[in-house]
C-alpha cells in the first residue's frame, strides 16, 4: 500500500457522514422494527437526495431573530422578506462551487435549488448515488402499503466536500410511525350511552372565551397545517364537520389551497383533526394544507415541507404541525440545521407550532437497570412554540382543566435552555418538590411545552362519519394555532405586523392571558424509581402544560401592541 492509498484508507475509516454527523466507523444505523426489508435496489433505479449546504451568518440570524421577536426591542416586528433571509444565509460561493463540482464530477446534473440556495435536490441512479457516497447500499423497505428506499450502511463523503455540507437527506432517516390518536374505543362506546360531553368547536370556543364575533375578517391573514406520514384529509369530511359543529359562528367550509398532492383512499383521523380544528378555532381565516407532494420513495416529507418554505415568498402566518421523533434517533447536525430553518421562518414573521407529543416525559431504556426520560424533536427546538395537552377536571361539563397524562414535555438533551425561559424554568425547578431523579433529565436543556390546550375526547368527522373520543396533542396544537391566527387578524386590522416567533413575548407575559393548569402529572418510565410518573403541573410554567391554556380576550389584549 503506497502513501496515497493509505491516506484514503484512513479517511474512509475515520470520517463518516450519517444524517450530517460524523460517526465512528463501528456504529450501526438501525432499521425500525415496523419497516421490513424487501430487496436490494437495482443500479439503474432512481433516487432523489437532498444536500443541505452550509449556511453563512447563522449567529447573526439568531441575533436578528431575538431582536424581531422581543417586544422590548426597537426592531420588534420588523421582519425580513424571503429574499432578505436568502441574502443573509445563502452559502458562500466556495461552498456552492465545491458541492456542484463534486456532483458534476459524478455525472449528477438533474438538480434544483431553492430561493435561499442552501438546499440542492438531485435525482440520480442508485449506481451514481452509491459512487457519490462510498459505503452506501440502497435497499427497498416496506411498512404496510408504503415503500421506502434507504441505505442503512455507513458511508463516507470526501473531506473536501464534507466541510461544506450539514447533511444528506434521503439516505438514512426512516419516518417515525404515526401514533394512534383515538384512544379507548371501548370506553368511547360505553360513554356514548351516557352523557359524555365530548370536545367540539362550541366547547372549545366556550372554554377559551371566544364569542360568535371572534372570527377572521382581515383579507391578508392565513394559517396552515402540515401533514406527513401518508395522512390526508377529505374535503367532504371538512364540509360535513362544519355543518354539524360550526353552526354558531361564521366559518369557511373548504381549504383555500393544498400545497402538494392529496393521496387517495381513506382519510386519516389526524389529518381530519388538524384541518377541522384549526378552521373552527381560527374561524373564517384562509387555510392552507401542506401535504406529501406525491413523494419519491427516497424523499423525506418533513424535509420536503421545509424546502417548500425556503422557496415560497408568500406563505401563511401560522403553521401547526403534529409530528415528531425521539431526539436520540436523530443526529445533532440534522436537528441543528432544522433549527436554522425554524429561525428563517421566525425572521419572516411566521409562527411555528408543534405538538409536544403523546408519550408524557417518554422513556429510554439505557440498560436493564437504568432509564431516562426521552425528549422529542422538533418539540424540543428552542425556535418553535410547543403545545401540550389538558383534560377537563369533570368530563361531563365545562369545568377547569387539568393535565392530560399523555401530554409530552420535559427537557432537551441536545439544546441549551434559551434565555427567554431561564427565569420561568428555574422557578419551577426550585419550587416544585419532589422532582424526578436528576439522572432522568437534563435540567439545563430547552424545556417544553410553552403552552397547552384541551387534548382529550374530541369529535372528528373522518370518511363522512362523526367519530368521538379522539385525543392527543395533535388536537390541542391546531386549536392554539387557530387562536393565534385570530390574534394576527386583529393585529392586521390595526396595521400591526404578525406575531411571528411568540416565545420571547409569551414568557415575558408570565402567564397573563392563560388559564394556569396546576393539577396532574404526565406519564414516564414504568420502573421502581419513578413508577410511571414524569413531571407534574404547578402554578406558573411547568414542563407538562407550559404556561397554561388560552383565555382569548385577555391574551388578545396582551398581544395587541
N, C-alpha and C positions, 0 to 999 in steps of 0.2 A: 504493500500500500504506500503510494507516494504521499508527500506532504499535502498536496491539494486534495486528494481523496480523503485523507484523514480529517481535514478541516470540515469537509462536507459531512462526514460520518458523525463527527462531534456535534455539528449543528442539528442534525436530524434527531439525535438522542436528547439534546438539551432544550430545544425550543419547539414548543407545540402550541398552536393556536386553536383553542376549543371555545366556541362562542365568544371569541375575543380575549380569552385569558390564557396566559402561559401556564402549562401544566407539566408536572413531572411525567416522564415517559412511561412510568409504570402504572399511572392511574387509568381507570376504565371509564367509558361512557356507557351508562346502563340504559336498557330499554324498559320503559314502564311495562308492568305486568299485563295491562289491558291491550297492548299492541302485539300482534302476532306476526312473526317473520313469514313472508310469503315466498320471496325469491330474490336472488341476485339480479340486479338490473342490467339489461343489455347495454353494451358500449355505445350504441347509437341512439338510445333513448335520451330525451332532453330533460335537463334540469334548469331551474331558474334560481340563481344565487344572488343574495343582496350583500353588497360590500359597503360597510359603514366607514367612510373616510374620516380621518382625524380632523376635528374642527379647530378653528382658531378662536382665541379670545373667550374661552369658556369661563374663566374667572370674571372677566368683565361682564359677561352675560348674567352671571349670578348676582353681581353688584347692581346691575341695572334692574333686575327683577325685584330685588329688595326695595329699590327706590320707587318703582312704579306701583308697588303693592303696599307700601307703608303710608297710611293716611296722614302721618306727621311729616312726610317728605314733600318738598316743593315739586317733585316730579310725579307725585301720585296721580295715577290715571293717564299719564302721558305715554301711551302705548306706541309700539313700533309697528310698522307695516311688515308684511312678509318679506318684501324686498329689502327693507332696512335690517331685518333679522338676518337675511341672507348675506348682506354686506358685512355684518358683524362676524358671522360664524363660518362662512364658506371656507373650505380647505385652502391651504396655500397652493400656489401654482406648482411648487415642487411635489407636493403630495398628489395632486391630480395627475401630473406628468408621470410620476413613478408608477402609480397604480394603473393608469391607462397603458403605459408601455408594457407593463407586466402582463396585462390581459391580452394586448395585441400580439405579444410575442408567442402566445399560445393559440393565436387564431381566434380569440374572442372579439367579435365585432358587434353582435346584436345586444347593445346596452342602451339604457336610457337613465337619465338622472332626474333630479327634482330642482325646484327653484333655488333651494339653499345649497345645491351642488355637493351635499355631504353624504349622499347615498348614490350608489350605482346598482342598478338591477340588470343582470346579464343572463341571457339564455345561451346554453351550450350543451353539447352532448356529454353524457356521463364519462366518456373516454377523455374528453378535454378537461372536465372538472377534476377527475382523479389525477391527471397530469399536473393541473394547476395547484392542487392541494395534495402533495405526495403523502400516501398513507391512508387517504380516504377510500372507502369502498361502499358504494351506494347499494342499498337493498330496498325492496318494497315491503312495507308493513301494513297490516290491516287491523282496524278496530271497528267492529260492527260492519257497516256498509262503506266505511271510508278507508281510503288507502293513502299512503304517505311514502315519499322517498326520503330516506335518511342514511347517513353513514354513522356508525357507532364506533368506528376505529379512530384513533388519534391521527392527526395529520399535521404536516409542517407547512409553514409559509416562509418564503425566503427572507432572510434577516433584513435585507434592504427594503423589502416591502412591508414587513411586519410593523415597523415603527410608524407607518402611515395609515394603519387600519385599527379600528376599535374591535370589530368582529366581522365574521362572515355569517350571514343568515341563510337558512335553508339547508344546513348540514347536519347539525346535531339535535336541536331542541325539538322535543315532542310536545304537542299542545296538551295542557292539563285536561283531565277528564271532567266533563261538565257534571256538577253535583245535582242530585235530585233535590229540588227545592220545594216540592209539595210533600210535606211530611204528615204522617199519621192518617193515612186514608181510612183505616178502620175507625179512628176517632172522628174523622170528618163525617162519616155516615151516621155514627151514633149522635153526634152533636146536631146534625141536621134534623133529627127527630125532636130535639128540644128547642131552645130559643136562643141558640148561639148567635151573637150579633154578626160577627164577620166584618172585615175591613173592606169598605167600598169608598169611592170618591167622596160621598157625602160624609162618611165617618172621618176621613182624612181632613176634609175642609172644616168640619165642626171642631175636631180636636185641636187643630192648629190655627183656629180663628180666622179662616178665610170666609168672606161673605160672597154672596152671588155677584157682587160688583168687582170682586178681585179676580179679574181675568185680563188677558193681554189686549192692548189696543194700539201699541206702537207698531208702526209699519216696518221698522228696521230691526225688529227683535227676532230671534230664532234660538232653537235648542235642538239637541241631538242625542240619540242613543247610538252606541256602537255595539254590534253583535258579532260574536265569533263562535267557534266550536259548532259550526253547521246548524246554528239556530236561526229560524226565520219567523216572521210574523205574517199573518194573513190580513189583508185589508178588510175582508168581510168580518173577521173577528173584532177588529177595532170598531167598525161601524155598529156591530151588534152590542158591544160593550157600552159604547156611548149612548145608544138608545135605551139600554137597561138601567144604566147607573149615573148618567150625566144630565138628567132632565132639569136640574135646578140651577144651571148656570150656562152661560154662553160658552160654546166649545167648538172645536173642529173635529170632524169625524174621519179625516183622511190625512195621511202623512204628506207633507209638501214635496219631499224629494227623497228618493232612495239612491244612495251612492254605492255602487256595486251591483251585484246580481243576486236577486232573491232566488233561493232554491225552491224546488218543487216539493211535493209531498206534504206531510203533516206539519202544522205549525208547532213551534216549540213553546212550552209553557213560559220559559224565562224570557224569550223574545216577546211574547204577547204581553207579559207582565211589564217589561220595560216601557214599551210603547204606550200601553193603556194608562199607566200611572204617571208618566211624565206629561202626557197630554191632558190628563184630568186634574192634576195639581197645577201644572203650568198651562192652564186652560186658555184656549183661543190664541195660542202662540204657534207660529210656523215651526214645524218639527221635521227634522231630517233623520233618516236611518242609514247608518253606515253598516254595510253587511259584507259577508265574504264575497269578494269580487270574482266569482266563477274560478276559483283559485286553481293553479297548477299544483301537482302533488308535492312539490318542494316548497311552496310558499308558506309563510307563517302569517296567518290572518291578522294577528295583533300588530306585527311589524308592517304589514301592508297598510293598515289604518294609519300608523304613524307616518308612513311615507306620503300618504294622501294629504295629511295635514301640512306637510312641508311643500306641497305642490299646489295648494289652493289658496288664492288670495282672500277669498270670502268664504268663511265657514261660520257655523253657529257659535253663539257666545257661551253656551253652557253645554258640556258633554257629560253624560253619565255612562259609566261602564261597569258592568257586573262581571268581572274577570280577574283572575289572579292565579298565582302559582307560589309554591313554597320558595322562600328566599334561597334556601340551601340547594335548590335544584337548578339555580341559575348562576352564571358566572358574575363576579363583581364587575368585570369590564362591560358586560352586556347591560346590567342594571344601571351602571353609571352613565352609559350612553343614552339609555332610555330616559334617565333623569334629565339629561341635556335636552332631549326632545320635549319633555314637560316644561322645562324652563323657556324654551322657544314659544310654546303656546301661551304661557303666562305673560311673556313680553308683549304679546299681541292682544292681551285683554281677554283671553279665553279662560273660563273656569273649568277645571278638570275634576270630576268627582268619581271616586272609585269605591265600590263596595268593600267593606272591611273583611268579608269572608264569613263562613258559617261554621267554623270549627273552634270558636272561642279563642283561647290562647294557643291552641294547637298543641301537638306533642311530637317530639322527635326522639326516637329510641337510639341513644348513642351506644349503649352497651346493655347487657341484661340487667345491670344494677343502676344505670344512670340514664335519666331522661332530661330533656329540656323543652321549654315551650318553642313553638315553631311559627315565627312571623311569616307573613305573606307579602308578596310584591305583585303589583305596584301599591298596595295599601300602605306599605312602609316607606314609600317615597316621600322625602321632605317637600316635594314640589307639587303635590296633589292634595285635594281635600278628601279625606276618607270618612265614610259614613257607616256607623254601626247600627245596631238594631234594638228595638224595645218591644215590650208587650203591654197590654192593658193589665193593671193590677186585678181588675174584675172583668173577665172577658164578656160578661153579659150586659155591660153598659159602658158608656163613655166615662171611664174612671181615669185616674192618673196613671203614668207609665212607670214600669219597672224594667230591669234588664231582661232582654231575651237571651236565654242561656247560650244560644249559638253565636251571639254577636262577636265577630272577630275583633281582636285587639291585643296590644302588647307593645313590645319594644324591638326595634330593628337590631339585628346582629351585624349589619353592614354599614348603615348610615348613622352618622352622629346626630345627636339631638339638635335641631335648628334653634337659632337664637329666639325666634318668636314664641317658643313654647317652654323655654327653660324654667321660667318662674312658675307656671301652672303645674308642670310635671314635678318640679322639685317640691312644691307644696303637697302634692299627692303622696309622694314617696316619704315625706316627713310625717304626715299627719295620719296616714292610714296604717293601722296595725291589726292583725299581723299581715305582712306581705308574704307572697310565696318565697321560698328559699332563694337566696341570691344566685345560686347556681343554675336556676331555671330561666333567668332572663338577664339582658344587658341593660342596666339602669342608666346608661349614658347614651343609649340609642334613640333614634327618632321614635316617638311614642304616638300611637294611634288607637282609636279613631279621633277625629276632630269634633264631630257632632253625630247625631243619630236621628232616627225616626222609627215609626212602627214597622216591624218586620214580620209580624205573625198573623196568620189567619186571613189572608187576602182572598177576595173573589177575583177571578180572572176568566175571560172568555177565550177559549182556545178551540180551534176546529169546530166553531159555532156552538160550543157547549159551555155554559157557565160552570166553572169549577171552583169549589171552596177550598179553604184550608191550605192555601199556597203561602209558603213562608220563606224567609231568608233576607239577607241584606241586599239581595237583588231587588227586593221590593222597596226598602227604605231609600235606596240611592236615587232612583228616578223621582221619588216624592220630593226629596230635598232639592234635586236639580230643578224640578218644576217651580218650586217656591223661589229659588234664586232667580229663575227666569222672570218671575213676576216682579221681583225687586229691580232687575235690569229694566223691565218695561217702564216702571215708574221713573227710574233714573233717565232713561232716554227721553221721556216726555218732558223732563226738566232740563234737557241739554247736558246731562252728566254722562261721563263715559261708563262703560260696562264695569262690573265688579272685578273681573279678572281673577287673579290668584287671591282668594279671600283669607287665607290662613293668618297672615300678619295682622290684618284688621280684626278677624274673628277672635284671636287671642287677646287683643287689646280691649275688646268689649267685656272680657271676663264673665261671660255668661249672660250678658244683657240681651234680651230678645229670645232667650231659650228657656224651655222648661227643664229645670235641673232634675236629673234622674239619680236617685240616691239609694235605691234598693236593688239587691240581687247581685249575683256573681255569674260569670260565664264558665264554661266547661274547659277542662285541660286534661292532663295525663292521669290515667287511672293507675295510680301507684300508691304505695303506703306513705309517701311524703306529702303529696298534695291532695290525694284522694279524689281526683276528678275536678277539683276546684281551681280555677285560674285567678284572675283579678276580680275585685268587687267594686261596684259603683259606690260613689261617695259624693258629698257636697262639692260643688265646683267641678273642675275637669277630672275625669278618670279614664283609664285605658279599656273601658268597656262601652261607654256611651259618649265619650268626649265631653263636650260642654252641655249636652242635652239635646232636646228636640225643639223644633221651631215654634215660636209664638209669633205668627206672621206680622201683625200690625206693629209690634214692638221692635221686631227685627228689621222691618222695613224702615221705621223711623231712625233706627241706629245706623242704617246703611245709606241714608239719603243726604249725605253732604260730601 
